[in-house]
Amino acid sequence: MADLKTSHHPLFLREEELRYSIELMFFAYRDFTAEADTMLESRELGRAHHRVIYFVGRAPGINVSELLAILNITKQSLSRVLSRLIEDNYIRQDQGTTDKRQRLLYLTETGKALEHDVTMIQRRRFANAFKSVSIEDVKGFMAVMEALLDDKTLPLLRREPITRIKS
């Protein structure tokens, strides 16, 4: 654990404040995923399926290698999840135009509808939370979340600057 006392950073957090931060992250993630989990479970899908659907929806035509890099999972794990999503008509797989070995992934209409519904639940939760704090708080949250990421993860984000909070 980084020792904040010996760094040149003016912030000093005690053990209890750091533990509280860990608990906040745990409970926030649990509550953030709960409603989405219920919707997914009704279709006999889980969080792994959701992550694939979400990122294919964010980047239509993403290839399998790029998706593996984002999800940081094995080919075998992705294969199981992806096979199910293709079989159940949430995702379609096309051949690459320049490299025929490449598999490009797209959401089907069914996949788009599910991605939209689940994302709307989670967007509402973030929107409500962001409305209750200042723009500086939102920027601070984003900065902390980014600081938690490994160096190789940050470039994977599709980040748009925060300019205002819509009500």
C-alpha positions as CSV (number, residue, x, y, z in Angstrom):
1,M,0.0,0.0,0.0
2,A,1.3,3.4,-0.8
3,D,2.4,5.4,2.2
4,L,0.7,8.7,1.8
5,K,2.5,10.2,4.8
6,T,6.0,10.0,3.2
7,S,4.9,11.3,-0.2
8,H,5.0,14.9,-1.1
9,H,1.3,14.9,-1.6
10,P,-0.6,17.1,0.9
11,L,-3.3,14.5,1.4
12,F,-3.0,12.2,4.4
13,L,-5.6,9.5,5.0
14,R,-5.7,7.3,8.0
15,E,-6.2,3.6,7.9
16,E,-9.9,3.9,8.7
17,E,-10.4,6.4,5.9
18,L,-8.7,4.1,3.4
19,R,-10.8,1.2,4.6
20,Y,-13.9,3.3,4.4
21,S,-13.0,4.1,0.8
22,I,-12.6,0.4,0.0
23,E,-16.0,-0.3,1.5
24,L,-17.6,2.6,-0.4
25,M,-16.2,1.1,-3.6
26,F,-17.5,-2.4,-2.8
27,F,-21.0,-1.2,-1.8
28,A,-21.3,1.3,-4.6
29,Y,-20.4,-1.5,-7.2
30,R,-22.8,-3.9,-5.5
31,D,-25.7,-1.4,-5.7
32,F,-24.7,-0.2,-9.1
33,T,-24.9,-3.7,-10.6
34,A,-27.9,-5.0,-8.7
35,E,-30.7,-3.8,-11.0
36,A,-28.8,-4.7,-14.1
37,D,-28.1,-8.2,-12.6
38,T,-31.8,-8.7,-12.1
39,M,-32.5,-7.8,-15.7
40,L,-29.7,-10.0,-17.0
41,E,-30.7,-12.9,-14.8
42,S,-34.2,-12.9,-16.3
43,R,-32.5,-13.7,-19.6
44,E,-30.1,-16.2,-17.9
45,L,-27.2,-13.9,-18.6
46,G,-24.5,-12.6,-16.2
47,R,-22.0,-9.8,-15.8
48,A,-19.6,-11.4,-18.2
49,H,-22.3,-11.3,-20.9
50,H,-23.1,-7.7,-20.0
51,R,-19.5,-6.6,-20.3
52,V,-19.2,-8.0,-23.7
53,I,-22.5,-6.6,-24.9
54,Y,-21.6,-3.2,-23.4
55,F,-18.2,-2.9,-25.1
56,V,-19.4,-4.3,-28.4
57,G,-22.2,-1.6,-28.2
58,R,-19.6,1.1,-27.5
59,A,-17.4,0.1,-30.4
60,P,-19.4,-1.6,-33.2
61,G,-17.1,-3.7,-35.4
62,I,-14.6,-4.3,-32.6
63,N,-12.5,-7.3,-33.2
64,V,-12.0,-10.1,-30.8
65,S,-8.4,-9.2,-30.0
66,E,-9.4,-5.6,-29.0
67,L,-12.2,-7.0,-26.9
68,L,-9.8,-9.4,-25.1
69,A,-7.6,-6.4,-24.3
70,I,-10.4,-4.4,-22.9
71,L,-11.9,-7.2,-20.8
72,N,-8.5,-8.6,-19.8
73,I,-9.8,-12.2,-19.9
74,T,-8.6,-15.4,-21.7
75,K,-9.7,-16.4,-25.2
76,Q,-11.3,-19.4,-23.6
77,S,-13.5,-17.3,-21.3
78,L,-14.5,-14.9,-24.0
79,S,-15.3,-17.8,-26.3
80,R,-17.8,-19.3,-23.9
81,V,-19.5,-16.0,-23.3
82,L,-19.4,-14.9,-27.0
83,S,-20.7,-18.2,-28.2
84,R,-23.8,-17.9,-26.0
85,L,-24.4,-14.3,-27.1
86,I,-24.1,-15.2,-30.8
87,E,-26.3,-18.3,-30.3
88,D,-29.0,-16.2,-28.5
89,N,-28.9,-13.5,-31.2
90,Y,-27.4,-10.7,-29.1
91,I,-24.2,-10.4,-31.2
92,R,-23.4,-11.1,-34.8
93,Q,-19.9,-11.9,-36.0
94,D,-18.6,-10.7,-39.4
95,Q,-15.4,-11.5,-41.3
96,G,-12.9,-8.7,-41.5
97,T,-12.8,-6.9,-44.8
98,T,-9.0,-6.8,-45.2
99,D,-8.1,-9.8,-43.0
100,K,-10.6,-12.6,-43.4
101,R,-9.3,-14.3,-40.2
102,Q,-10.5,-11.3,-38.2
103,R,-13.9,-11.5,-36.4
104,L,-15.7,-8.2,-36.2
105,L,-18.5,-8.0,-33.6
106,Y,-21.7,-6.1,-33.7
107,L,-24.9,-6.0,-31.6
108,T,-28.0,-7.4,-33.2
109,E,-31.3,-5.5,-32.7
110,T,-31.9,-7.7,-29.7
111,G,-28.5,-7.0,-28.4
112,K,-28.9,-3.2,-28.9
113,A,-32.2,-3.3,-27.0
114,L,-30.7,-5.2,-24.1
115,E,-27.6,-3.0,-24.0
116,H,-29.8,0.1,-24.1
117,D,-32.1,-1.1,-21.3
118,V,-29.3,-2.1,-18.9
119,T,-27.2,1.0,-19.6
120,M,-30.2,3.2,-19.0
121,I,-30.6,1.7,-15.5
122,Q,-27.0,2.4,-14.7
123,R,-26.9,5.8,-16.4
124,R,-29.9,6.9,-14.2
125,R,-28.0,5.9,-11.1
126,F,-24.9,7.9,-12.2
127,A,-27.1,10.9,-13.3
128,N,-28.9,11.0,-10.0
129,A,-25.6,10.8,-8.0
130,F,-23.9,13.4,-10.2
131,K,-26.9,15.8,-9.8
132,S,-26.5,15.7,-6.0
133,V,-22.9,17.0,-6.1
134,S,-20.9,19.8,-7.7
135,I,-19.1,19.6,-11.0
136,E,-15.8,19.7,-9.0
137,D,-17.0,16.6,-7.1
138,V,-17.8,14.8,-10.4
139,K,-14.3,15.8,-11.8
140,G,-12.7,14.6,-8.5
141,F,-14.6,11.3,-8.7
142,M,-13.4,10.8,-12.3
143,A,-9.8,11.7,-11.3
144,V,-9.8,9.2,-8.4
145,M,-11.3,6.4,-10.6
146,E,-8.7,7.1,-13.3
147,A,-5.9,7.1,-10.7
148,L,-7.1,3.6,-9.5
149,L,-6.5,2.2,-13.0
150,D,-3.3,0.4,-14.1
151,D,-1.3,2.4,-16.6
152,K,-2.2,0.0,-19.4
153,T,-5.9,0.4,-18.7
154,L,-6.3,4.2,-19.0
155,P,-5.7,4.2,-22.8
156,L,-8.6,1.8,-23.3
157,L,-11.1,4.4,-22.0
158,R,-13.3,6.4,-24.4
159,R,-13.1,9.5,-22.4
160,E,-15.0,12.6,-23.1
161,P,-14.3,15.7,-21.0
162,I,-16.9,16.8,-18.4
163,T,-18.2,20.3,-19.2
164,R,-21.5,20.4,-17.4
165,I,-24.1,18.3,-15.7
166,K,-27.5,18.1,-17.4
167,S,-30.5,18.0,-15.2
